[in-house]
Amino acid sequence: MSRSVRKTKIFGITTAETEKQDKRRWNRTFRKVSKKLIRLEKDAPVKLHGVTNVWDGAKDGKKYYRGATKKDMRK
């Protein structure tokens, strides 16, 4: 990926590399709650945001960085 560069100057606000484990935990919780509500014959949540809080993850969000250099834009 020597030629791979970002197209926009948006960067994550964190030192974490990935949110893989957070996403796995959120999806497991979503499936668990959905199955339980379906067994109780109640309305199951449609979206992941209805069950979990995505702001609890390792990455806190993204921000536009106006002064990004060419080195910052490399992946």
DSSP file (Angstrom, degrees, kcal/mol; ACC not computed):
  #  RESIDUE AA STRUCTURE BP1 BP2  ACC     N-H-->O    O-->H-N    N-H-->O    O-->H-N    TCO  KAPPA ALPHA  PHI   PSI    X-CA   Y-CA   Z-CA
    1    1 A M    >         0   0    0      0, 0.0     3,-1.1     0, 0.0    74,-0.2   0.000 360.0 360.0 360.0  43.3    0.0    0.0    0.0
    2    2 A S  T 3   +     0   0    0      1,-0.2    73,-0.0    72,-0.1     0, 0.0   0.743 360.0  42.3 -70.0 -22.5    2.8    2.4   -0.8
    3    3 A R  T 3  S+     0   0    0     72,-0.0     2,-0.5    71,-0.0    -1,-0.2   0.280  84.3 120.8-106.2  10.7    0.6    4.6   -2.9
    4    4 A S    <   +     0   0    0     -3,-1.1    71,-1.8    70,-0.0     2,-0.3  -0.645  35.6 165.6 -81.9 121.0   -2.4    4.6   -0.5
    5    5 A V  B     -A   74   0A   0     -2,-0.5    69,-0.2    69,-0.2     2,-0.2  -0.931  39.1-102.2-132.8 156.8   -3.3    8.1    0.7
    6    6 A R        -     0   0    0     67,-3.3     3,-0.1    -2,-0.3    67,-0.1  -0.485  18.9-154.9 -73.2 147.5   -6.3    9.6    2.4
    7    7 A K  S    S+     0   0    0     -2,-0.2     2,-0.3     1,-0.1    -1,-0.1   0.715  78.8  39.1 -95.4 -25.3   -8.7   11.6    0.3
    8    8 A T  S    S-     0   0    0      2,-0.1     2,-0.8    65,-0.1    -1,-0.1  -0.871  82.6-120.1-122.4 159.0  -10.0   13.9    3.1
    9    9 A K        +     0   0    0     -2,-0.3    56,-3.5    -3,-0.1     2,-0.5  -0.279  67.4 129.3 -92.9  48.6   -8.2   15.4    6.0
   10   10 A I  E     +B   64   0B   0     -2,-0.8     2,-0.3    54,-0.2    54,-0.2  -0.915  32.2 178.5-108.7 127.1  -10.4   13.7    8.6
   11   11 A F  E     -B   63   0B   0     52,-2.5    52,-2.5    -2,-0.5     2,-0.2  -0.911  30.8-105.6-128.0 152.3   -8.6   11.8   11.4
   12   12 A G  E     -B   62   0B   0     -2,-0.3     2,-1.3    50,-0.2    50,-0.3  -0.486  26.0-128.0 -74.5 146.6   -9.7    9.9   14.5
   13   13 A I  S    S+     0   0    0     48,-2.2    47,-0.9    -2,-0.2     2,-0.3  -0.673  76.7  66.0 -95.1  79.7   -9.4   11.5   17.9
   14   14 A T  S    S-     0   0    0     -2,-1.3    45,-0.1    45,-0.1    -2,-0.1  -0.986  76.7-121.7-175.1 172.9   -7.5    8.7   19.6
   15   15 A T  S    S+     0   0    0     -2,-0.3     2,-0.2    43,-0.2    44,-0.1   0.403  78.0 110.0-107.7  -4.3   -4.4    6.6   20.0
   16   16 A A        -     0   0    0     42,-0.3     3,-0.1     1,-0.1    -4,-0.1  -0.480  57.0-154.9 -73.0 140.7   -6.3    3.4   19.3
   17   17 A E  S    S+     0   0    0      1,-0.2     2,-0.3    -2,-0.2    -1,-0.1   0.849  70.5  10.0 -81.8 -37.1   -5.7    1.7   16.0
   18   18 A T        -     0   0    0      1,-0.0    -1,-0.2    40,-0.0     3,-0.1  -0.938  44.9-150.2-145.1 161.1   -9.0   -0.2   15.7
   19   19 A E     >  +     0   0    0     -2,-0.3     4,-2.7     1,-0.1     5,-0.2   0.039  60.6 121.1-114.6  21.4  -12.5   -0.6   17.1
   20   20 A K  H  > S+     0   0    0      1,-0.2     4,-2.2     2,-0.2     5,-0.2   0.909  75.5  44.6 -57.1 -48.7  -12.8   -4.3   16.2
   21   21 A Q  H  > S+     0   0    0      1,-0.2     4,-2.2     2,-0.2    -1,-0.2   0.871 113.0  52.0 -67.1 -35.2  -13.3   -5.6   19.7
   22   22 A D  H  > S+     0   0    0      2,-0.2     4,-2.7     1,-0.2    -1,-0.2   0.926 110.0  48.7 -64.0 -44.2  -15.8   -2.8   20.5
   23   23 A K  H  X S+     0   0    0     -4,-2.7     4,-2.4     1,-0.2    -2,-0.2   0.887 110.6  50.8 -63.7 -39.0  -17.8   -3.6   17.4
   24   24 A R  H  X S+     0   0    0     -4,-2.2     4,-2.1    -5,-0.2    -1,-0.2   0.917 112.1  47.3 -63.7 -42.6  -17.9   -7.3   18.2
   25   25 A R  H  X S+     0   0    0     -4,-2.2     4,-2.2     2,-0.2    -2,-0.2   0.911 112.6  49.2 -65.0 -43.3  -19.1   -6.5   21.8
   26   26 A W  H  X S+     0   0    0     -4,-2.7     4,-2.4     1,-0.2    -2,-0.2   0.911 112.4  47.3 -63.6 -42.8  -21.8   -4.1   20.5
   27   27 A N  H  X S+     0   0    0     -4,-2.4     4,-2.5     2,-0.2    -1,-0.2   0.875 110.8  51.3 -69.2 -36.6  -23.1   -6.6   17.9
   28   28 A R  H  X S+     0   0    0     -4,-2.1     4,-2.4     2,-0.2    -1,-0.2   0.915 111.8  47.6 -64.4 -42.1  -23.2   -9.4   20.4
   29   29 A T  H  X S+     0   0    0     -4,-2.2     4,-2.6     2,-0.2     5,-0.2   0.913 111.3  51.4 -63.5 -42.4  -25.2   -7.2   22.8
   30   30 A F  H  X S+     0   0    0     -4,-2.4     4,-2.5     1,-0.2    -2,-0.2   0.928 112.1  45.3 -60.5 -47.2  -27.5   -6.2   20.0
   31   31 A R  H  X S+     0   0    0     -4,-2.5     4,-2.6     2,-0.2     5,-0.2   0.898 112.9  51.4 -64.1 -40.5  -28.2   -9.9   19.0
   32   32 A K  H  X S+     0   0    0     -4,-2.4     4,-1.9     2,-0.2    -2,-0.2   0.930 113.5  43.3 -63.2 -46.5  -28.6  -10.9   22.6
   33   33 A V  H  X S+     0   0    0     -4,-2.6     4,-2.4     2,-0.2     5,-0.2   0.903 113.8  52.1 -66.3 -41.4  -31.2   -8.2   23.4
   34   34 A S  H  X S+     0   0    0     -4,-2.5     4,-2.3    -5,-0.2    -2,-0.2   0.929 110.1  47.6 -61.5 -46.2  -33.0   -8.8   20.0
   35   35 A K  H  X S+     0   0    0     -4,-2.6     4,-2.1     1,-0.2    -1,-0.2   0.898 112.1  50.3 -62.2 -40.3  -33.4  -12.5   20.7
   36   36 A K  H  X S+     0   0    0     -4,-1.9     4,-1.6    -5,-0.2    -1,-0.2   0.918 112.1  46.3 -65.6 -43.3  -34.6  -11.9   24.2
   37   37 A L  H  <>S+     0   0    0     -4,-2.4     5,-2.9     1,-0.2    -1,-0.2   0.851 110.6  53.0 -69.2 -33.9  -37.3   -9.3   23.1
   38   38 A I  H ><5S+     0   0    0     -4,-2.3     3,-1.2     3,-0.2    -1,-0.2   0.900 107.7  51.6 -66.8 -39.8  -38.4  -11.6   20.2
   39   39 A R  H 3<5S+     0   0    0     -4,-2.1    -1,-0.2     1,-0.3    -2,-0.2   0.860 110.2  48.8 -63.3 -34.3  -38.9  -14.4   22.7
   40   40 A L  T 3<5S-     0   0    0     -4,-1.6    -1,-0.3    -5,-0.1    -2,-0.2   0.401 116.1-119.8 -84.6   3.3  -41.0  -12.1   24.9
   41   41 A E  T < 5 +     0   0    0     -3,-1.2     2,-0.2     1,-0.2    -3,-0.2   0.868  69.6 130.8  59.4  42.1  -43.0  -11.1   21.7
   42   42 A K      < -     0   0    0     -5,-2.9     2,-0.4    -6,-0.1    -1,-0.2  -0.716  69.8 -77.5-113.6 169.2  -42.0   -7.4   22.0
   43   43 A D        -     0   0    0     -2,-0.2    -5,-0.1    -3,-0.1     3,-0.1  -0.532  46.7-141.5 -71.2 124.8  -40.6   -5.1   19.3
   44   44 A A        -     0   0    0     -2,-0.4   -10,-0.1     1,-0.1    -1,-0.0  -0.550  28.1 -95.9 -82.2 150.5  -36.9   -5.7   18.8
   45   45 A P        -     0   0    0      0, 0.0    -1,-0.1     0, 0.0     3,-0.1  -0.372  26.0-154.0 -65.9 146.9  -34.6   -2.8   18.1
   46   46 A V  S    S+     0   0    0      1,-0.1     2,-0.3    -3,-0.1    -2,-0.0   0.831  72.9  39.9 -90.4 -37.1  -33.9   -2.0   14.5
   47   47 A K  S >  S-     0   0    0      1,-0.1     3,-1.2   -17,-0.0     4,-0.3  -0.784  77.5-121.5-117.7 158.5  -30.6   -0.4   14.8
   48   48 A L  G >> S+     0   0    0     -2,-0.3     4,-2.3     1,-0.2     3,-1.6   0.816 109.2  66.2 -62.2 -33.2  -27.5   -1.0   16.9
   49   49 A H  G 34 S+     0   0    0      1,-0.3    -1,-0.2     2,-0.2     5,-0.1   0.699  89.6  66.5 -66.5 -18.8  -27.7    2.5   18.4
   50   50 A G  G <4 S+     0   0    0     -3,-1.2    -1,-0.3     1,-0.1    -2,-0.2   0.681 114.4  27.2 -74.0 -16.9  -31.0    1.5   20.1
   51   51 A V  T <4 S+     0   0    0     -3,-1.6     2,-0.2    -4,-0.3    -2,-0.2   0.749 122.4  35.4-112.7 -39.8  -29.1   -0.9   22.3
   52   52 A T     <  -     0   0    0     -4,-2.3     2,-0.6   -26,-0.0    -1,-0.1  -0.692  69.4-122.7-119.4 168.5  -25.5    0.4   22.7
   53   53 A N    >   -     0   0    0     -2,-0.2     3,-1.7     1,-0.1     4,-0.1  -0.947  13.8-161.3-112.1 112.1  -23.7    3.7   22.9
   54   54 A V  G >  S+     0   0    0     -2,-0.6     3,-1.1     1,-0.3    -1,-0.1   0.662  86.0  71.3 -69.3 -14.8  -21.1    4.0   20.2
   55   55 A W  G 3  S+     0   0    0      1,-0.2    -1,-0.3     3,-0.0    -2,-0.0   0.512  82.6  72.8 -78.5  -3.8  -19.3    6.8   22.2
   56   56 A D  G <  S+     0   0    0     -3,-1.7    -1,-0.2   -34,-0.0    -2,-0.2   0.464  80.4 104.3 -84.8  -1.7  -18.1    4.1   24.7
   57   57 A G  S <  S-     0   0    0     -3,-1.1   -38,-0.1     2,-0.3    -3,-0.0  -0.058  89.1-101.0 -76.6 177.5  -15.6    2.8   22.2
   58   58 A A  S    S+     0   0    0    -40,-0.1     2,-0.5     2,-0.0   -42,-0.3   0.824 109.2  62.3 -69.4 -32.7  -11.9    3.2   22.0
   59   59 A K        -     0   0    0      1,-0.1    -2,-0.3   -45,-0.1   -45,-0.1  -0.830  68.9-160.9 -97.4 133.2  -12.2    5.8   19.3
   60   60 A D        -     0   0    0    -47,-0.9     2,-0.3    -2,-0.5    -1,-0.1   0.506  53.2 -76.7 -93.3  -5.0  -14.0    9.0   20.4
   61   61 A G        -     0   0    0      2,-0.0   -48,-2.2   -48,-0.0     2,-0.3  -0.942  51.5 -73.4 142.4-164.4  -14.9   10.3   17.0
   62   62 A K  E     -B   12   0B   0     -2,-0.3     2,-0.3   -50,-0.3   -50,-0.2  -0.916  30.0-166.6-133.7 158.1  -13.3   12.2   14.1
   63   63 A K  E     -B   11   0B   0    -52,-2.5   -52,-2.5    -2,-0.3     2,-0.4  -0.998  27.0-115.4-146.5 143.6  -12.1   15.7   13.4
   64   64 A Y  E     -B   10   0B   0     -2,-0.3     2,-0.7   -54,-0.2   -54,-0.2  -0.675  26.4-157.3 -79.1 126.7  -11.1   17.6   10.3
   65   65 A Y    >   -     0   0    0    -56,-3.5     3,-1.0    -2,-0.4    -1,-0.0  -0.887   8.8-173.2-111.5 101.4   -7.4   18.6   10.4
   66   66 A R  T 3  S+     0   0    0     -2,-0.7    -1,-0.2     1,-0.3   -56,-0.0   0.839  79.8  53.7 -64.9 -37.1   -6.8   21.6    8.2
   67   67 A G  T 3  S+     0   0    0    -58,-0.1    -1,-0.3     2,-0.0     2,-0.2  -0.045  75.0 149.9 -92.6  33.0   -3.0   21.6    8.5
   68   68 A A    <   -     0   0    0     -3,-1.0     2,-0.1   -59,-0.1   -59,-0.0  -0.443  34.0-146.9 -69.3 134.1   -2.4   18.0    7.5
   69   69 A T     >  -     0   0    0     -2,-0.2     4,-1.5     1,-0.1    -1,-0.1  -0.372  30.6 -99.0 -90.9 175.7    0.9   17.4    5.8
   70   70 A K  H  > S+     0   0    0      1,-0.2     4,-0.6     2,-0.2    -1,-0.1   0.859 125.5  55.1 -63.5 -33.9    1.6   14.8    3.1
   71   71 A K  H >4 S+     0   0    0      1,-0.2     3,-0.8     2,-0.2    -1,-0.2   0.883 106.3  50.6 -65.9 -38.5    3.1   12.5    5.7
   72   72 A D  H 34 S+     0   0    0      1,-0.2    -1,-0.2     3,-0.0    -2,-0.2   0.820 105.0  58.1 -67.1 -30.7   -0.2   12.7    7.7
   73   73 A M  H 3< S+     0   0    0     -4,-1.5   -67,-3.3   -68,-0.1    -1,-0.2   0.598  84.8  99.7 -79.4 -10.8   -2.2   11.9    4.7
   74   74 A R  B <<   A    5   0A   0     -3,-0.8   -69,-0.2    -4,-0.6   -72,-0.1  -0.476 360.0 360.0 -73.0 147.4   -0.4    8.5    4.1
   75   75 A K              0   0    0    -71,-1.8    -1,-0.1   -74,-0.2   -70,-0.1   0.421 360.0 360.0 -94.0 360.0   -2.2    5.4    5.3
